[in-house]
């Protein structure tokens, strides 16, 4: 059970939602919106292919970056900071990116 204040908010949300649907209802009278809608409907195959290829590209490049940086940094509990190993034999250094959430 909700309080009367919450039910008032629900009614307000429903009114706002009907205002959003009114915009979609007006689109059937606007020729420009109809043209855009028809163009999107006719190009769903191309757009879905674009979305699929973009997803594959992001996954492949993300995996490549993850593999390339694997083991490059570790979290130093004593200093509460990320430390990057130096592959050339020098001392480890504080990592440039310190905004990684805990």
Secondary structure, DSSP 8 states (H G I E B T S, - for coil): ---HHHHHHHHHHHHHHHHHHHHHHHGGG-HHHHHHHHHHHHTHHHHHHHHHHHHHHHHHHHHHHHHHTTTSEEEETTTTEEEE--TTSS--EE-S------
